[in-house]
Structure formats: C-alpha cells, structure tokens
Amino acid sequence: MTGQTPTILLGGALTSTATLAWMFFKNEQAEMRHLKILTLVSMAIIAAISLWLWFLIFTDDFTTYYVAQYSSRDLPAMYKISVFWAGQAGSLLFWLLIHAMIGSILAYHNAPMKAMGVYFSVQCLLNFLVVLNSPFWENPIAQDDGFGLNPLLQDPWMAIHPPLVFAGYAILAVPLSLSLGNLLESSSKKWLEPARKWTLIASVLLGAGIFIGGYWAYKVLGWGGYWAWDPVENSSLVPWLVSVVLLHLIILSKKKSAVLPMAHIAAVFTYSLVIYGTFLTRSGVLGEFSVHSFASSKISLAIALVNAIIFLGGLLIILIKAKDFPRGRMYENFKDPAYATLLGMLMLVFIAIVVWLGMSAPLILQFFGKAAAVSPTFYEAVTKPLALIMAAIMIYIFVKVGWQISFGGKIAHLGVLAGVAAMIISAQGETVDRIFMNNIEVDVFGHKFTYNGQIFETDSCRKFYVFNVDGQEVRALTKLRENGDDAAREPAILRNFTGDIYIAPNPNSFRPQELILDKGRFQMDGEIGYTFKSVEVKHVDDKYLESITAEIEVTDGVTTENVQLLINFRREGAISYPVEFLNGKRRIRLIGVSDDRLKLRLEILPTLEEISQLPIIATISTKPFIWVLWLSAAAVCAGTLAAVKK
C-alpha cells in the first residue's frame, strides 16, 4: 500500500461517515440493520488505516514522514505502539478511531436516529481534520533511521496517559449527540440516563488520563510537583471539570425539569471545550509558553472552524428549542439539596472559567500586544478558595442527604475531599538545595543523606545518582543521548507512610577543556601526548549528511594507542561520541575539523570515574502524605466507574 492509498481511504471513510450522518438524519424509517452494516464498514476502514500506520511504524518505514519524525529502529516495541499518538497527525487519527468504535457500539445498541446523526456529523468533522493532516504523507528526505521518540515520553505512564485522554475526548461526543439529538426529536428526558452513563465513562477515562499525567510529571520531570498549570495540561482539565458539572446537571434534571436547559448547555460546552483545547495546543500560539505544545499547524484554522460549527450549532439548536423547555423551580428553598448541588457546580464552573482564562491568555493577549502567560500563583490564588467552598458544600450534602447518593458516588466524592486535603497538606513540605560530596553524610530535614556517586550502565545509555537515605538506597535516573549528554532526568523518591523524600540532582556544570591539534605535529596536554595523523570525510548513509573520522595517536610515555574519533552531521545537528583510551586514563571527543582538514578541535572530558567522584548539587524536598493524593485519584476513578451501573 503506497503512502497515498491510506489518505485516499481516509477520504473514503469521510464519504461513508457523511453518508451515515445524512441517512440517520433523513431516513428515519430505514432499517437499522442496514445502518449498522454501514457503521461497521466506516469503522473498518478507519481501523484498517490505523493498523496500517502501526505496520509502517513497526516495519521502520521511514519513507513516511510521520514515522521518521517519531520512531527509530532501536525504539522498544512498547513505545513504537505509542508513536501512533506521539504527533498531532497520529493523535487525531487515534481520536477518530476511538470515535468510530464508539459509534459502532451506539448503533449496535440502537441509539436514537437523530442522536446518531449528530454523532456521525461530529465524526465527519474529525475525519476532515485527519484528511487535512494525514500521518501518511511521504518523507521528502531519504532516511535510513528516524529521529525517535522524545526520551521524556519513553515511560510506561506516558504510554498510557494519551490513549485515556483521547478516549475521554471521543466519548464526550456521546452526551453532546444525545442532547442535541433529543432536542431535534422530542425534547423529552429519555436521553438523560444513557447520557449519564456515557458521561461517567468519559469522565473516568479523561480523569484517569489527567491523574496519570500528573503522576508522570511528579515521577519523571524532577521539578518536584505534579501540576504546573501548563496551558496544555489545563486544556484537558477544563473539559473534565465541565463534564463533572454536566454529570450532576443530568442527575438533577431527572428530578428537577427546570435544570434541563442547563444540562443541554453543559453538554455543548463540554465537547466544545475539548475541541477548543485541541485548537489551542495545535495552533502554535502556546509554543513559547508550554513544554507540551505541538508546533504550529496548518490545520489550526480548520480546528477553529470545527469548534465554531459544534459550539454555535449546538447553541443555535438549544435556542430554537428554548420555548419547549419545561418551566418550574430548580430548587424549593436554600435547604433543598438541589440548591447545594447547584452551588457546588457553580464553584466548579468558576474554577473552569479561571483556568480557561489563564490557559487562553497567550491567545487573548496577542490581540492586545505581546502574547503572555499567567503564572501558577494566579491559578493557585483564585482556585484554592473556590475548591475549599466546594469541599464544604460536599460535606454539607453528605451530612444532610448522603443516603441519596450511590455507593460509587460516595467513593468518588470522598476521593475528591481526600484529594483536596492531600493537595493542601503535601504543599506544606520543605525544599532546599544541598551540595553532596561522595560518601559524606549530610543531615537534611532530620534525615541522613549520603551520596555514593554515579553508576553508568554498560551500554552508556543511562546513569544513576546513588543516594542512601536513612539506611535505604534510592537512585535518580538520567537517560543519556548517543553522545553521552543528558537527555532526560528522573528524581530519586523514597516513599514512607508520612510522605515522600524527593531528590532531584542538578546536572554537573563543568566546562570541558578544548585542545586544537595540527596535522602531523606532536602536542602535549599534561602527561598525554597527541599526534593528529589523518582525517576522512564521507557520506555514510541516508541518516547523515556526512561523517568525519579522525585518527590520532596518543601516548603517556609508556603506552601508545591509535584512537578513532567520529563526528556525524545530521540535518538536526552534529553528534560526536566520547572515546576513552589508555585504560580509561583520559576521555576525549571530536567537536570540529577545519575546512582545510589540517586542524582538529577536541574536548578533554572527565573520565566516567572522575565524573562519579564529582560533588553534585541536588534539590531535596519533602512531600507530606502525598500518597493520599494518588489514592484519592484512584478512588475518584473507581467510584465514578462503579456509579455507571447504578
């Protein structure tokens, strides 16, 4: 199958999906059996295209631009799976795949015709975005190997996080479709129960994805926190918060018909915020303000158009049907549990608005001058009192009418309360930077620390900073690039009942000595003598523009060796490789060759043994009872999932 064929099939999937949407809208008397078959055909095409992308990834087909950008020959199989959604083109296809699978489930369970029409209309829009940004475009440059997956993303938690988030995004289209489909049909309440279940499923998947992302940031990034209020992080948080509001409004609407309009509006806002977050992260506007943002994309305007269609179209349907909404009271009096519930949801809406304004600041402010992002203190100062008010309302409802609440609901709400408490308590920890010398004990926050140096793995792909804390060994991991430089760092974490001790070593800041050698001339550097003998420049393969190999002779007066030094020039930059010689007495790296090939520039590096003995600076933090936060997140997800079968 050529690179063009999957794109053509994507066009076929778009056509079949558009046909389905039209048939569900217009052919109310059509046999459902025929529509189910067409639904399966549409899903099968998208599934085949998705499997083909995985096939290209696993067969290292670097003639495909997407594969070359995010995969490589030596990438482990688990992370080759996650290459599928590593870039924006693949992530949109993955989102479309899940959406199509859910559509087949809805058709199999005979979802209402108009709701299915809305659902497949949304699928058309997603399909349109994938056609515009296909992951099957051919690579204009011949490559023998790809650039590989970002080392930070080569973590099991990060392999799980994106699929959960995209699954949550896809499923949030279901309550939207049930809501608008119901308005187009009868404006009754029969959409509420299926919408409740699908909203719960979407909320638990999206919530789990967010929680796992927070845990990954805490475990891997080494800055000591789990939530940085990064605009891209917030772009998934806002629709999750509003989905929780939607869920409670759906439940209230069953008893209070006057709440129905708010539930319909919440359904539109929830999914619209999903698309808006997608636009924000893929428009390039956050490039300077987020470590997670995708590069600027030519489909950003198309995403904005899709967002406008869904948002304005949904609100227009609600406005047209407004006259048919039931009248009545949302609550009887201030003691009515419905009042407390609505007040709690109002706090969530306020939090969502604050976060939305903060994450949208770069987009908004660029129209008034220079784009800028708000600081984390803005979020913390505004959201903390709102969260505490919401927690107080939850406690009040538990005390007054807790027995109305399902078992799963109790677990989820208790998880939220525990999580709010854990956020406050864990933030009371202490942080300090300390210098550590090898094998010298240091007292920090009442704990005994001993730094035992660095250990390098035999393949030189990873190294560990080894610490002994109160008699227990913990290790901080650093992943290394091909040339030995740091690629990604993970902290050392000692977990106790009272909380975590968090150790984040800072990279050594030594400046290598440079040495310039003239061809054929014997030169001394300390007790080591060097002679530059020859240099060869050649084109190795499609991976490199050129490769330079220099041969030098080294001696300490007793032993003489010939050393081969290599530097490869890739399109994204040069890579040179450190070489040890004289039984590890010295380590050097070639960093430059003169145009006339008569001079070499070398870096004199510390040996691995010398690096291991260097003092380091590490940031030490305490995280009181932070394990309660992870437990509370699990409780929220488990309770929400249990509530599906209420």
N, C-alpha and C positions, 0 to 999 in steps of 0.2 A: 504494500500500500504506500503510495507516494505521500509527500508532505501535503500535497493539495487535496488528496482524497478525503482525509478526515474533515478538512474545512468544508468541502462540498457536502459531506454527510451532516455536518453541523447545520448547513443551510437546509438540508432535508428535514432535520429534526425541528428546525424553526418553522418550516412549512407545515409539518404534521401537527405541531403544537398549536399553531394558529388555526388550523382546520378544526382541531378538537375544541378550542375555545369557542369558535363560531358555532359548531354543532351543539355544544352544551347550552349556548345562549338561545339558539333558534329552533332546534329540533326537540322540543320538549316531549314529544310523543315517540321519539326514536327509541329503538330497542337498546336497553342498557348493555346488552351483551355485545353489540357492535361497537359501542363506545368504549367498553372495557378492552376490547381487542385493539382498537386504535391507540388507547392509552398505553397498553403494553408494547405496541410497536414503537411508539415515540420514546418510551423509556429504554427499550432495547437498543435503539440507535445511539442514544446518549451513553448507555452503558458500554456499547462496543467501542465508541470513540474514546471513552475513559480508559478502557482496558488497553486500547492501542497506545495511548500515551504512556501507561505503565510499561508496556512492552518496549517502547522506544527508550525509556529510562533504564530498564534492566538490561537491555542489549547494548547500552552505551552508544546510542546513535547520535553522535554529536553533529550530524548534518542538520539536526533540528535545533534551532536557536535556543529554545527553552531548556532542552536537555543540557546543552553546552553551558548555559548560564548557571544552572543549579545542581548539576550532578557531576560525577567524575568516576573514573574506573575503580579507584580504591575506596569509594564510599560504601560503608556497610549496608547490607540489604535493608535493615530496618529504616535507615534514613533515605534509601532510594525510594521506599514507599512514600515517605513524607515529602520527597521532592515534588510529588504531584501537586501539592498545595503550597509549595515554598514561594512561588512567584505569583503575581497578580493574575496572569492568564490562566495558570493551572488552578488557582484557588477559585476563580469564577466558574471554571468547568466543574470542579468538585461540588460547588454550591448547586449548580444546575443538576448534577447527577442526583444529589440527595433530594432536591425539589421534585425531580421526575419520579423517583422511587416513592416518595410520599403521595404524589398524585395517583400512582397506581393503587396504593393502599386505599385512598379515598374512593376511587372508582369501584374497587372491589367491594367496599362496604356501602355502596350505593349512596354516596353523599348527594345532597340536593343539586339539581341541574344548574341553577344559577350560580351557586357557590363554586361548582366545578368550572363554570365559565370564567368566573373571576380568577380562580386559581391558575388555570391554564393561560389566561391573559398575562398574569404575572410571570409565568414560565416563559411566555413568548419574549417578554422584555429581558429576562435573564439570558435567554438563548441568543437574543440580538446582541447583547454585550459580549458574549463569548465569540460570536461570529466576527465582531469587530476586533477582538483581541485574542485571536486564536493562538493556542500554545504549539501549533504545528507549523508555524512559519519556518521556512528553510533558513539555515545559518548562512549568511553571505560570506563567511570566512571559513576555510577548511581548518578543522581542528582534530587532533588525534586524541585529545583529552579535554574534559570540561573543567570549569573553574571550581566546581564543588560546592557543597552546602556550607553556609556560614558556620564556623565551629561552635558558636553560641547555640545554634539550633540543633546541634548534634547531641541531643539529650532526650532520654525517654519521655520526660514530661512534656517537652516541646513537640514531640511526635504525636502526643495525644491531644494537646490543647487546641490546635486549629480545627481538627475534624469536629470536635464537640461544639466549638463556636459556630462553625458553618452549618452544622446540623440544627442548632438552635435558631439561627437566622432563617433557614429554609422552612422550618416548621412554624415559625411565627406568621408565615403567609397563610396558614390554615385558618386561624381565628379571623384574620382580615377577610378571607374569602367567605367564610361562614356568615360573618357580619353583613358584608355588602350583598352577598347572595340572598340573605334573608330579607333585606330591605327591598331588593328588586322583586322578590316573590310575594311576601305576605306581611312583613313587619311583625312577625309573631315572636314568641320566646323559645321556639323549638331549637334554635341554633345555640342556645346558651350551654346546654350540657356537653355536646361534643366540643364546643369552643373551650369550655373549662378544662376538659381532659387534654386537648392539644396544647393549650396554653401552659398547663402544668408540665407537660413533656418538654416543650420548648424552653420553659423557664429553668427546668432542672439541667438540661443539656448546656444551655448558654451559661447558667450559673456555675456549673461544674467546670466549664472551659475557662471562665474568668478566675475561679478559685485556683485551678491548676496553674494558670499563667502567673498568678501572684506567688504561688509556692515555688515555681520555677525561678522567678526573679529573685526570691529570697535565697534559694539554694545555690543558684548558679552565678548571678551577676556580681555578688560580693560587695554591694554598696550598703547592705545591712537592712534594707526594707523589703516590703512585698508589694507596695503600691506607690508609684512615683507620680501619680496624677498626670501621666503622659497622655497627650491628646488621643493617641491611638488606643491606649488602654481604656480611656473614657468613652471612646466611640462604641465599645461593646457594653460598657457599664450602663450607659443611658437607656438603650432599648431594654436591657434586662430590668432596670428599675421600673420602667413604664409597663413592662409585661407583668410585673407583680401588681401594679395598680390595676391593669386590665383584669387580672385574675380575680381580685377582690371585688371589682365592679360587676363582673359576671355573676359572682356568687350572690352579691347583694341584689342584683336585678331579678333574680328568681323570686325574691320576696317583696322587693320594692320596685314596681314597674317604672316609677319615675326616674330610676337610675339608668334605665336602658339607653337613653341618648348618650350619656357619659360613657357607657360601655362601648357603644359603636364608635364614638370619637377616639377612645383609647386604643381600639383595635387598629384604626387608621394611623394614629400617631406612632404606635409601637413599630409597625413594619416600615413606615416612612423613615423613622429614625435609624432603622437598620440600613436602609439604602443611603441615607444621608451620611452615616458613618463610613460607609463604603466609598462614597464620593470624597469625603474629607481625607481618608487615608490614601486614596489613589490619585488625587488631583495634583500632588506635589507641593501644595501650599504648606504642608507640615514638615517638609524636608529639613528645614533648619531647626525645628522645634521638637522632633520626635525621633527616637532611635529606632522605632518600629515602622516608620512610614515608608511606603513604596515610592519609587521615583515618579516623577511627573508622567502622566499617561495621556495619550491622545484620545482615550475614551472617557476622560473625566467629564466632558460636556455631555456625552451620551448618558453617563450615570446620572448627572444632574437632571437631564430630560426625563429619564425613567423615574427619578424621585418626584419630579413635578407631576407627572402623569398619575402616579399612585396617590400622592398626597392630595392634590387638587381634585382628582377624580373621585376619591373616596369622600372628601368633604362635600363635594357637589351632590353626590347621591344622598348623603345624610341630610343636607339642606333641603333637597327636593322632597324627601320623605318626612321632614320635621313635623308637618301637620298631622301625620298619622301616629305620632308617638303618644303613648298613654300619659295622662295627667295624674297628678297626685303628689303626696309628700315623700321626700327621700328619707325622712325620719320623723318620729312622732314628737319627740322632745329631746332635750340635751342629755337625758339619762338613757335614751334609746341606744343600744349597742351599735346600731347602724350609723348614728352620729359620730361615735368614737372611731368606728372603722373609716368613715369618710374623712375624718380629721387626720387619722394616721396616713391615709392615702394622699391627702393634701401635703403632708410633710414630705412624703416620697416624691411628689410632683415638684415641690420646691427644690429638693436636693437634685433631681434630674435637671431642672432648669438651670441651677447654679453650675452644675458640671457641663451642661450643654453650652452655656455662655463661655465658660472657661476654655473648653476644647475648641470652640469656634472663634476664639479671639483672634488667632492669626488670619483667618479668613475675613472676619468683620473689620479688623483694624487696617487691613491693607487698602480698604476703600477710603480710609481717612488719613492715609500717610503710609508709614512703615509698619509692616506686619510685626506683631509681637505676641508672646505667650505669657499667660499669667503664671505666677509662682505657686508652688504647692501650698504655701501658707494661706493663699486666698481660699482654696478649697477647704482646708482644714478649719479655718476660722469660721466659715459660713456653714459647712455641713455638720460640724460637731454638735452645735446646739439643736439643729433640726433632728439629728439622729437620736439625741437624748430625749427630745419631746416625743418622737415616735416610739421609743422604747417605753416611756412612761405610759403612753396610750395603750400599748400592747399589754403591759402589766395590768392596767385597769380592766381591759376586756377579759383577761384571764380570770381576774378575781370576780368579776360580775357574771360573765356568761361563758366561762371556759368550757362547760359541758356542751355547748353547741358545736363545738369545734371537733373535727375528726381526729383520730389518733395520729395520722400523718401530719395533719395541720399543727397539732400540739408539738410534735418533734421539730418541725420546721421553724415554728415561732420561738420555741425555746432555744433553738440553734441560733436564730438571729439575736436574741437577747444575750446569749453567751458570747457571740461574736462581737457585739458592741462593747461588752465588758472587757473582752480579751484585747481588742484594739487599744482601749484606754490603758489597761494595765501594762501591756507589752511595751507601750510607748514610754513608760517610766524608767526604762533601762538606762544604763550609763554607757558612754563611749569615750575612748581615749586612744591616742596614737603612742606606741611604745617602740623603742629600739631594742632588738634582741640580738645578743651575741651567742655564739654557739656554746651550748652546754652550760649556760649560766642561768640560774633560777631567778625569775622576776616575779614579784608579787603585784597582781593587778586585781582590784576589786575583791580582795580577800582570797583570791585563787592563786595557786602556784603554777607558773608557766616556765617551761624550759624549751628552748628552740634547739632542735637536734640536726639542723642543716637541711640540705636539699638532696633528694634522690632522683636520679634520671633513669627512665626506663631504657632498656637496651636498644629499642628502635628509635630513641630520641624524639618520640612524638609527644611524650608527656613527662612532666616532672612534678615532684611533690615537695611541699614545705612541711616538715615533720615537727609537730609540737607535742609536748607532754603536759597535760593539764590535770593537776590533782591526781597524778598517777595514771592517767588514761591517755593513750596515744590517739591523736587526731591528725589528719593530713589535709592540707589545702592543695588542690589540683591546679596545674597550669598546662593547658594544651599548647603545643608548640607548632609553629609553621615549618615548612620544609627547610628554611634557612636557620632554624633554631630560635628565632624570635618568638616572643609570647604572642599567642593567638587569642586565647580566652582563658579566664581565670575563675576558679570556683573556691569559695571560702572553706575553711575547716569549721565544723559545727559540732560542739559537744552538747548532747541533749541530756537534760536532767529533769526530774519532776518539777523543780522550781523554775525551769526555763532553760534557754539555750545560752551557751557561751559561743560567741561568733567571732572568728578570727579571719581577717582579710589582709593577707600580706600585700604590701605595695611592691611593684617591680623594682629591681635594683637599678639605680640611676648612675651606673659607671659610664664613663666616656672612653671608648676604645682608643688606644694609641694607633696612629697611622704611620705607615712606612712606605716610601717610594723607592722602588728598585729600578736601576738602569740595566739594560740588557748586557750580559756578559761581564758585569762588574761585581766583584765580591764586596759585600757590605755587612757590617756588624750591627747587631742590635742587642746590647747587653753581652751575654755569653754565647749568643747564637749568631752564626754567620749564614748569609743568604747569597745565592747567585741565581739571577734570572737567566734561564737557559733558552727557553723557546715559548712561542705562543701560537695557537692555532684557532682560526675563526672559521666556523662552518654553520650551515643550515642543517639542523638535526632532523626535525620533522615538522608537521603542521602545528605542533603545540608552541614552538618557539620561533621568533623572528631570526635569532641567531644564537649560537652557543660559542663561548670562548673558553678554551682550555689553556692554562699556563703551566709550564713546568719549571720548578725552581729546585735548586739543590740547597739543602740545609745541613749544618753541622754544628756540634757543640765541642768540637776539637777531638772527640773520641769516636763518635758515631756520625756517619754521613748518610743522608737519605735523599732520594728524589721524591718530590711531593707534587701531585697533580691538583691544581686549583681550578674550579669550574664556576662560571657565571653564565646564567641563561637569561636572555632578554625576551620577555613575553610582551604581549600587547598591553597588559595592565601594569608592567613594570619589570625591573630586573630582580632576579633571585640568585644569590650567591650562597655557597654552602661552606660552613666552617670545617676545617680539617685539622685533626690532631697529628702530631708527629713526635719523634724521639720519645716514644713510650709515654705520651701524654704530657711531656715537659712543656710544650707550647701548643697554642691553637691559633690559627690564622684564617683569614677569609679574603678572597679576591673581591675588590669592590670597584675596580676600574682599570682600563687599559687605554693608553694614549692612542691618538689616531694613527701615528706612525708605527705603532706596535713596538716601541723601544722602551717604554716605561710601564711599570705596574704599580697600582696603588693597593696596598694591603691594610687590613685591620688586624692588630695584635689583640686577641681576645683572652680573657681569663680562661684557664682550663676548667673543666667541669668540677674538678676537686677544689680549685680556688673559689669558684662560684659557690660551692656548697658551704665553704667556710666564711663567706662574706656576712657581715651583720645585715639585718634587714629591719625595715620599719613595718609594723603591722597595726591595723586598726582593730582594737578589741572592743566588743560590745556585749552587753547582757540583754537578754530578751525575756523578761519575766513572764512565765506561764504562756508563752506564745503557742505551745502545743494545744492550748484550749481553742485558739483561733482555727487551727486546722481541723480539730474535732468538731467545732461548731459548723464549719463549712460542710463537712461530711454529713452532719445532722440535718442541715438545711436541705441538702440534695436528697438524702434518704427520705426525709419526711415529705418533701414535695412529691417524690416518686410514689410513695405509699398512698398519698392523697388522690392519685389518679383513679384508684379502684374504690373510691368512697361509696 
